[in-house]
Amino acid sequence: MTRALLALAGAYLISAIPFGYLLLKLGAGRDIRQAGSGNIGATNAFRAGGRAFGIATLLLDIAKGAFCVALTLWLTRDPAWAAASAFVAVLGHCFPVYLRFKGGKGIATGCGAFGLLAPLPMAITLGVFLCAMLVTRMVSVGSICAGVALPLLIFWLKPDRALMLAVIAAALLVIARHQANIRRILKGGEHRIDGA
């Protein structure tokens, strides 16, 4: 139990590292929270700093999610705790202690965390994300569709109680973090990747 709790605490502290904020601050002297949507994730890093910052933020956010789960598996050897760690990783990215609990939306971090536990469902989910994004030209629509698709795919392809509970909780959190996007989509004012 002690190792599991340490793993969860570590998962939160690691996933709370705001790479988008740090990269823009150290590399360009800019506060990502003062640009674009104000979000610290990869999409806003791309808008605020360009392709290199966006890609770097994306890869680091994916990596920290995967690392949190790998660390928990190493410490506990228990897939149920690893599933809990995956949710905590998303939670940490969304509510980072280092930025007064104002973080990102958890998509990339969740991709890394749950991708390690359920690679096939995550691979299909990435396809859903890309299709939805390319059709609508909206990253937020792709993210929301992915948040809906992943629990369904895990239920179908890898039914596991602990994993299902963790992925449903993470999906609800991710969708809740997109409330402002949903309102803009309904009003026809959501940002598009072609700049429109």
Secondary structure, 3 states (H helix, E strand, C coil): CHHHHHHHHHHHHHHCCCHHHHHHHHHHCCCHHHCCCCCCCHHHHHHHHCHHHHHHHHHHHHHHHHHHHHHHHHHHCCHHHHHHHHHHHHHHHHCCHHHCCCCCCCHHHHHHHHHHHCHHHHHHHHHHHHHHHHHHCCHHHHHHHHHHHHHHHHHHHCCCHHHHHHHHHHHHHHHHHCHHHHHHHHHCCCCCCCCC
